[in-house]
């Protein structure tokens, strides 16, 4: 049994650490690097609690060359010693070791992280080990803090955490790109009289899928207990190999009764600024590391968001600006197109030089549930556009009129049998209500400065890849 209680390395770099100087401490972690000479070894140890390593100073005469040779990058160990002020650059304190115990070795010939400078693509192939790198340790700590901040924000603002189902018979987006859930034998599927798959023999008695969004069920929560938010995994079977798409991602979706589009915009601006401010206040070391190593504009960009009011304008006004810009876009601009990232970033980064909220989109390019405007052509959709990312949040005021909603669903040839429960919210005590969706990993791209969405989730799922 340990006689000295282990201290997390992050505590050795806190303000209270001064009280520990010249006392015995015990740390445990994984070796980042080891260097030295014939007399002394310098071991950089990290336990995941912080981006900072603690330096372990080990005298060769005391511990012997045989033990120190076994300590290589990736090895795990316990170190006990005196915490002293460091004379070297790069760290405020270090540990003069009196005891070292190796828990697990890492063969220098086979451990994939022995060397530095690995590509992100290589690290994705070893997703089970990449959290041990400085980069992914920083990203994953920020991911945790952002998840906590989301829950804290909504809880502090009177929202209830609502658990929408992961398995569903409904397609929220109407796109049909969903993963199917079945217990049927795929090599011997039961057929009905029409020769089609007989889903009455399936586990749920009908065809079911992994959800693309918790929104529709979230609206049930809003129209009963007022303000809710969902925060869970969602799934899309798009064959997209882009830096912005995942097949499995986490979705934050608040829904609010008695909110119109303006209330929705007020909420989303306050929410996103809170999250960015929380990251700057609570993830300082990790963000500074990522700024230094990957994107030296990161901190400026984060401050840019919280220091600017979001510009609000309609889709039609945006199209007019883009058409008059004389900027050459890969996708030509015209009213009715679904704006591309290049268009969105031009508005944010070059024209307005601040975050933008676009509203009143053509109804033909937006989902069936969005409230229709009186012009018959547009809906009260809402997209939030950020620098470098483009769209980061999408939302709308929801259509609360039963007849209008039903007509739109029929226009899109939707299976009304699957949506009777949803229509009931408009049939019985309908109210104005709004909501939006934030792709959690899209937020993390912005907060961390990473450029590929596969690098802000522990185990990315994308076409032809479901490792680990």
C-alpha positions in Angstrom: 0.0 0.0 0.0 1.1 3.6 -0.7 2.2 5.4 2.5 2.0 8.8 0.7 -1.2 9.8 -1.1 -0.9 10.5 -4.8 -1.4 14.1 -5.9 -2.6 15.0 -9.4 0.0 16.8 -11.4 -2.3 19.8 -12.1 -2.2 20.5 -8.4 1.5 21.0 -8.5 1.0 24.0 -10.9 -1.8 25.6 -8.9 -1.5 28.6 -6.6 -1.6 26.2 -3.6 1.4 24.4 -4.9 3.7 26.9 -3.1 2.6 25.2 0.1 4.0 21.9 -1.1 7.5 23.2 -2.0 10.2 21.3 0.0 7.7 18.6 1.0 7.4 15.0 -0.1 4.9 14.3 -2.9 3.8 11.2 -4.8 2.8 11.4 -8.5 1.8 8.7 -11.0 1.5 9.0 -14.7 2.9 8.2 -18.2 6.3 9.2 -19.4 6.3 11.8 -22.2 10.0 12.1 -22.6 13.3 11.2 -20.9 16.6 12.8 -21.4 19.8 13.2 -19.4 23.4 12.1 -19.1 25.5 9.6 -17.2 24.8 11.3 -13.9 21.1 12.3 -14.0 17.9 11.5 -15.9 15.1 14.0 -16.5 11.7 12.4 -16.9 8.7 14.4 -18.1 5.6 12.8 -16.5 2.0 13.5 -17.3 -1.2 12.0 -15.7 -3.7 13.6 -18.1 -5.0 16.1 -15.5 -3.1 19.0 -17.3 -1.2 19.9 -20.4 1.8 20.5 -18.2 4.3 17.8 -17.4 6.1 17.5 -14.1 9.8 16.9 -14.4 11.2 14.0 -12.3 14.9 14.3 -11.6 16.5 10.9 -11.0 20.2 10.4 -10.0 21.7 7.5 -11.9 23.8 6.5 -8.9 20.7 6.2 -6.8 18.4 4.3 -9.2 20.9 2.5 -11.4 21.2 2.4 -15.2 19.2 -0.8 -15.5 16.0 0.7 -14.0 16.3 4.0 -15.8 16.8 2.3 -19.2 13.4 0.7 -18.7 11.8 4.1 -18.4 10.9 5.1 -22.0 8.2 7.2 -23.6 4.9 5.6 -22.9 5.9 3.8 -19.8 3.9 4.3 -16.6 5.3 4.8 -13.2 5.0 6.1 -9.7 7.5 8.7 -8.5 8.0 9.9 -4.9 10.3 12.7 -4.0 10.8 16.3 -2.8 9.0 19.1 -4.7 11.5 21.9 -5.3 11.6 25.1 -7.2 13.0 24.4 -10.7 16.3 26.0 -11.8 15.6 25.1 -15.4 13.4 26.8 -18.0 9.8 25.7 -18.8 8.7 24.7 -15.4 8.2 26.3 -12.0 8.7 23.1 -9.9 10.2 19.7 -10.3 10.5 16.6 -8.2 13.9 15.3 -6.8 13.0 11.6 -6.9 13.7 9.3 -3.9 11.5 6.4 -5.1 10.5 5.2 -8.5 8.3 2.3 -9.3 7.6 1.2 -12.9 4.0 0.0 -13.4 4.2 -0.8 -17.1 6.9 -0.6 -19.7 6.5 0.5 -23.4 8.8 -1.2 -25.9 10.7 1.5 -27.9 10.5 -0.7 -31.0 6.7 -1.2 -31.0 5.1 1.7 -29.1 3.7 4.0 -31.8 4.2 7.2 -29.9 7.9 7.0 -29.3 8.6 9.7 -31.8 7.2 13.1 -32.2 5.6 14.7 -35.3 3.0 12.2 -36.2 0.3 13.2 -38.7 -3.3 13.5 -37.7 -4.2 10.8 -40.1 -1.7 8.4 -38.5 -3.1 9.3 -35.0 -6.7 8.5 -36.2 -5.5 5.0 -37.0 -4.4 4.6 -33.3 -7.4 6.3 -31.7 -7.0 4.1 -28.7 -3.6 5.7 -27.9 -3.8 9.2 -29.3 -5.4 10.6 -26.1 -1.9 10.2 -24.6 -0.5 12.9 -26.9 -0.4 16.5 -25.7 -2.8 17.6 -28.5 -5.5 15.1 -27.8 -5.2 15.4 -24.1 -5.9 19.1 -24.5 -8.8 18.6 -26.9 -10.4 16.0 -24.7 -10.1 18.1 -21.5 -11.7 21.0 -23.4 -14.4 18.6 -24.7 -15.3 17.8 -21.1 -15.4 21.4 -20.0 -17.6 22.4 -22.8 -20.0 19.5 -22.0 -20.1 20.7 -18.4 -20.7 24.3 -19.4 -23.6 23.3 -21.6 -25.4 21.6 -18.8 -24.5 24.4 -16.4 -25.9 27.1 -18.7 -29.2 25.4 -19.3 -29.6 24.4 -15.7 -28.9 27.9 -14.5 -31.4 29.3 -17.0 -34.3 27.1 -16.0 -34.1 24.4 -18.7 -34.9 20.7 -18.0 -32.6 18.0 -19.4 -34.7 15.9 -21.8 -33.7 12.5 -23.0 -35.0 12.0 -26.6 -34.9 8.4 -27.9 -31.9 7.1 -29.9 -34.1 4.5 -31.7 -36.9 6.0 -33.7 -39.4 5.4 -36.5 -39.4 9.1 -37.5 -37.0 11.0 -39.7 -36.7 14.5 -38.3 -34.8 15.9 -41.3 -36.7 14.1 -44.0 -33.5 13.2 -45.8 -33.8 9.4 -45.4 -30.0 9.1 -44.6 -30.5 7.0 -41.5 -28.9 3.9 -40.0 -31.5 1.1 -39.7 -32.0 -0.9 -36.5 -33.1 -4.5 -36.9 -32.9 -7.9 -35.3 -34.0 -9.6 -38.6 -31.8 -12.2 -40.2 -30.3 -10.2 -43.1 -29.6 -13.5 -45.0 -33.2 -14.7 -44.7 -35.5 -11.7 -44.5 -39.2 -12.4 -44.0 -41.4 -11.0 -46.8 -45.0 -10.0 -47.0 -47.5 -10.7 -49.7 -46.1 -7.8 -51.7 -42.6 -9.2 -51.6 -41.4 -6.5 -49.3 -39.6 -6.9 -46.0 -42.2 -7.8 -43.3 -41.1 -5.5 -40.5 -44.0 -6.8 -38.3 -41.7 -9.7 -37.6 -38.9 -7.3 -36.4 -38.2 -6.4 -32.8 -40.3 -3.2 -32.7 -42.9 -4.4 -35.2 -42.0 -1.7 -37.7 -38.9 -0.3 -39.4 -36.8 1.7 -37.0 -33.6 3.8 -37.2 -30.9 5.5 -35.2 -32.1 9.1 -34.7 -30.7 12.0 -36.7 -32.0 14.5 -34.2 -33.9 14.6 -30.9 -35.8 17.7 -31.9 -39.2 16.4 -32.7 -39.4 14.6 -29.3 -37.9 17.7 -27.8 -40.8 19.7 -29.0 -43.0 17.4 -26.9 -41.0 18.4 -23.9 -41.2 22.1 -24.6 -45.0 22.0 -25.1 -45.4 20.3 -21.7 -42.8 21.5 -19.3 -41.8 24.8 -21.0 -38.0 24.8 -21.7 -35.9 21.7 -22.4 -32.7 20.7 -24.0 -31.4 17.4 -25.3 -27.7 16.5 -25.4 -26.8 13.1 -26.8 -25.5 11.2 -29.7 -27.2 11.3 -33.1 -26.4 9.4 -36.3 -26.4 10.2 -40.0 -25.7 7.7 -42.8 -24.3 10.3 -45.2 -21.4 9.0 -47.3 -19.5 12.2 -46.6 -15.7 12.1 -46.2 -15.3 15.8 -45.3 -13.5 17.5 -42.4 -16.9 18.6 -41.1 -19.0 15.5 -41.1 -19.3 12.5 -38.8 -21.6 9.5 -38.9 -22.0 9.6 -35.1 -21.9 13.0 -33.4 -23.3 14.7 -30.3 -26.1 17.2 -30.6 -27.3 19.9 -28.3 -31.0 20.8 -29.0 -33.0 23.2 -26.8 -36.7 23.7 -27.4 -38.7 26.6 -25.8 -42.4 27.1 -25.6 -43.6 30.7 -26.1 -40.4 31.7 -27.9 -40.5 33.4 -31.3 -37.6 33.7 -33.7 -36.3 36.9 -32.0 -36.3 35.2 -28.6 -34.5 32.3 -30.2 -31.8 34.6 -31.6 -31.3 36.3 -28.2 -30.9 32.9 -26.5 -28.5 31.5 -29.1 -26.2 34.6 -28.9 -26.1 34.5 -25.1 -25.6 30.8 -25.1 -22.7 30.7 -27.5 -20.9 33.7 -25.9 -21.2 32.0 -22.5 -19.6 28.8 -23.9 -16.7 30.7 -25.5 -16.2 32.7 -22.4 -16.2 29.6 -20.2 -13.6 28.0 -22.4 -11.3 31.0 -22.1 -11.7 31.2 -18.4 -11.4 27.5 -17.6 -9.3 25.9 -20.3 -6.6 28.5 -20.5 -3.5 26.2 -20.5 -5.0 23.9 -23.1 -6.2 26.7 -25.4 -2.8 28.4 -25.2 -1.1 25.1 -26.1 -3.3 24.6 -29.2 -2.9 28.3 -30.1 0.9 27.9 -30.0 1.1 24.5 -31.8 -1.8 24.7 -34.4 -3.5 28.0 -34.8 -1.9 31.2 -33.6 -5.1 33.1 -34.3 -7.2 30.9 -32.0 -7.4 33.1 -28.9 -8.0 36.2 -31.0 -10.9 34.4 -32.8 -12.5 33.3 -29.5 -12.3 36.9 -28.2 -13.7 38.1 -31.5 -16.9 36.2 -30.9 -17.6 37.4 -27.3 -16.6 41.0 -28.0 -19.0 41.5 -31.0 -22.7 41.7 -31.3 -24.0 39.1 -33.8 -25.2 40.8 -37.0 -28.8 39.8 -37.8 -30.1 39.9 -41.4 -32.4 37.9 -43.7 -31.3 35.3 -46.3 -32.6 37.7 -49.0 -30.4 40.5 -47.7 -27.4 38.2 -47.6 -27.9 37.0 -51.2 -28.0 40.7 -52.3 -24.7 41.4 -50.5 -23.1 38.3 -52.0 -24.3 39.1 -55.6 -23.0 42.6 -55.3 -19.6 41.6 -53.8 -17.8 40.9 -57.1 -16.2 38.0 -55.2 -15.6 34.9 -57.3 -17.3 31.9 -55.5 -16.9 28.3 -56.6 -20.7 27.9 -56.3 -22.5 30.8 -58.0 -24.9 32.8 -55.9 -28.6 33.2 -56.6 -31.8 33.4 -54.6 -33.0 29.9 -53.6 -29.6 28.2 -53.3 -28.5 26.5 -50.1 -25.6 28.7 -49.0 -22.2 27.1 -48.9 -19.4 27.5 -46.4 -17.6 29.9 -48.8 -20.6 32.2 -48.9 -21.1 32.1 -45.1 -17.5 32.8 -44.3 -17.4 35.7 -46.8 -20.3 37.3 -44.9 -18.6 36.8 -41.5 -15.0 37.3 -42.2 -14.9 39.9 -45.0 -18.2 41.8 -45.2 -19.5 42.2 -41.6 -16.3 41.0 -39.7 -18.5 39.7 -36.9 -20.7 36.6 -36.3 -23.9 36.6 -38.3 -27.4 35.2 -37.8 -29.3 34.6 -41.0 -33.1 34.3 -41.0 -36.1 33.8 -43.3 -34.7 31.2 -45.7 -36.5 29.9 -48.8 -38.9 27.2 -47.5 -37.8 24.8 -50.3 -34.3 24.4 -48.8 -35.4 24.1 -45.2 -37.2 21.4 -43.1 -40.9 20.9 -42.9 -41.3 22.0 -39.3 -40.2 25.6 -39.8 -42.8 28.3 -39.4 -43.9 29.7 -42.7 -43.9 33.4 -43.3 -46.8 35.3 -44.8 -45.0 35.7 -48.2 -45.5 32.0 -48.9 -41.9 31.6 -50.0 -39.8 31.8 -46.8 -39.7 30.3 -43.3 -38.4 31.6 -40.0 -35.2 29.5 -40.1 -32.1 30.7 -38.3 -28.5 29.9 -39.0 -25.6 31.2 -36.9 -22.4 31.7 -38.9 -18.9 31.8 -37.4 -15.4 32.7 -38.7 -13.5 29.8 -40.2 -16.4 27.4 -39.6 -19.4 28.8 -41.4 -22.7 27.5 -40.0 -22.3 26.3 -36.4 -25.9 26.4 -35.3 -29.2 25.9 -37.1 -32.7 26.6 -35.7 -36.1 28.1 -36.3 -39.4 29.1 -34.9 -41.5 26.0 -35.3 -44.7 25.9 -37.3 -47.5 26.0 -34.7 -50.4 26.1 -37.1 -51.8 22.6 -37.6 -53.2 23.1 -41.1 -50.1 24.7 -42.4 -47.9 22.0 -41.0 -50.1 19.2 -42.3 -50.2 20.8 -45.8 -46.4 21.1 -45.9 -45.9 17.5 -44.8 -48.3 16.3 -47.5 -46.3 18.4 -50.1 -43.2 16.5 -49.1 -45.0 13.1 -49.3 -44.2 12.3 -45.7 -45.7 9.3 -44.1 -48.3 10.9 -41.9 -49.0 7.7 -39.9 -45.5 8.1 -38.3 -46.1 11.7 -37.3 -49.6 11.7 -35.7 -48.1 12.1 -32.2 -46.1 15.1 -33.5 -49.2 16.7 -35.0 -51.0 16.3 -31.7 -48.9 19.1 -30.3 -50.6 21.4 -32.8 -54.0 19.8 -32.4 -54.2 20.2 -28.6 -53.2 23.5 -27.1 -50.6 24.6 -29.7 -48.3 27.5 -28.8 -45.6 29.5 -30.5 -42.3 27.7 -29.9 -38.7 27.7 -31.1 -35.5 25.8 -30.9 -32.0 25.2 -32.4 -29.4 22.6 -32.8 -25.7 22.8 -32.1 -23.4 20.1 -33.3 -21.1 19.6 -30.3 -18.1 18.7 -32.4 -18.6 21.8 -34.7 -18.4 23.9 -31.5 -15.2 22.0 -30.5 -13.7 22.7 -33.9 -14.1 26.4 -33.2 -13.0 26.3 -29.6 -9.9 24.1 -30.2 -8.8 25.4 -33.6 -8.6 21.9 -35.0 -9.4 21.6 -38.7 -10.9 18.1 -38.9 -14.0 17.1 -37.0 -12.5 13.6 -36.6 -10.0 15.0 -34.2 -12.4 16.4 -31.6 -14.2 13.2 -30.7 -12.5 10.2 -29.0 -13.6 7.6 -31.5 -14.7 9.1 -34.8 -17.2 7.2 -37.0 -17.2 7.9 -40.7 -17.6 5.9 -43.9 -15.5 2.7 -43.9 -14.3 3.3 -40.3 -15.8 2.0 -37.1 -12.6 1.1 -35.3 -12.2 0.8 -31.6 
